[in-house]
Amino acid sequence: FMEVKDILQKLSIIFKQVFQNNELEITYETTTHDITEWDSFSNIELILNIENAFDIKFDLRELSSIKNVGELSEYILSRKI
C-alpha cells in the first residue's frame, strides 16, 4: 500500500531525470513556478514518465486542476486505490 510520502519519493526521482538535475528538491508545495525549466514540453515528458512509473493514465481535465506536487501525489494515490 502506497502513501503520499512514497509517491513523493518516486516523483522526486522522475523530476530529477526529466529536468536532468540531481540537485532538484521537490516538496509537497512545489509548483511549476519553482522550476524554471518546467515548460509545456517538459510537462508532457513529466506526465508520460509519471504514467509509466505508476501505471496510471491521467484524466487531462482533472490534471489541469492540480496546483502543486502534493496535489499531484494525492491524485496518483487516488488512482492507485
C-alpha positions as CSV (number, residue, x, y, z in Angstrom):
1,F,0.0,0.0,0.0
2,M,1.5,3.3,-1.1
3,E,1.3,6.6,0.9
4,V,1.8,10.1,-0.3
5,K,5.4,10.2,1.1
6,D,6.2,7.1,-1.1
7,I,4.8,8.8,-4.1
8,L,6.7,12.0,-3.4
9,Q,10.0,9.9,-3.2
10,K,9.2,8.3,-6.6
11,L,8.2,11.7,-8.1
12,S,11.5,13.2,-6.9
13,I,13.4,10.7,-9.0
14,I,11.3,11.3,-12.0
15,F,11.6,15.1,-11.7
16,K,15.4,14.8,-11.4
17,Q,15.5,12.7,-14.6
18,V,13.1,14.9,-16.6
19,F,14.9,18.1,-15.6
20,Q,18.3,16.5,-15.7
21,N,19.1,18.0,-12.3
22,N,20.2,15.7,-9.4
23,E,20.2,18.6,-7.0
24,L,16.5,19.3,-7.6
25,E,14.4,19.1,-4.4
26,I,10.7,18.8,-4.8
27,T,8.3,19.2,-1.9
28,Y,4.5,18.9,-1.3
29,E,4.3,22.6,-2.2
30,T,6.4,22.6,-5.4
31,T,4.7,24.3,-8.4
32,T,5.6,24.9,-12.0
33,H,6.8,28.4,-10.9
34,D,9.5,26.8,-8.7
35,I,11.3,25.1,-11.6
36,T,12.4,27.4,-14.4
37,E,12.8,24.6,-16.9
38,W,9.2,23.4,-16.3
39,D,7.5,24.3,-19.6
40,S,4.9,22.7,-21.7
41,F,7.3,20.3,-23.3
42,S,8.9,19.1,-20.1
43,N,5.3,18.9,-18.6
44,I,4.4,16.3,-21.3
45,E,7.6,14.3,-20.6
46,L,6.8,14.5,-16.9
47,I,3.3,13.3,-17.4
48,L,4.3,10.4,-19.6
49,N,7.1,9.3,-17.2
50,I,4.7,9.5,-14.2
51,E,2.1,7.5,-16.1
52,N,4.6,4.8,-16.9
53,A,6.2,4.8,-13.4
54,F,2.8,4.5,-11.6
55,D,1.0,2.5,-14.3
56,I,-1.9,5.1,-14.5
57,K,-3.4,7.3,-17.1
58,F,-4.2,10.9,-16.3
59,D,-7.5,12.5,-17.0
60,L,-6.4,15.7,-18.6
61,R,-9.4,17.7,-17.3
62,E,-8.5,16.6,-13.7
63,L,-4.8,17.1,-14.3
64,S,-5.3,20.8,-15.3
65,S,-6.8,21.5,-11.8
66,I,-3.7,20.2,-9.9
67,K,-1.9,23.1,-8.4
68,N,1.3,21.5,-6.8
69,V,3.3,18.3,-6.4
70,G,1.3,17.5,-3.2
71,E,-2.0,17.5,-5.1
72,L,-0.3,15.5,-7.9
73,S,0.7,12.9,-5.3
74,E,-2.7,12.7,-3.8
75,Y,-4.2,12.4,-7.3
76,I,-1.8,9.5,-8.1
77,L,-2.7,7.9,-4.8
78,S,-6.4,8.1,-5.6
79,R,-5.8,6.4,-9.0
80,K,-3.8,3.6,-7.4
81,I,-6.6,2.5,-5.0
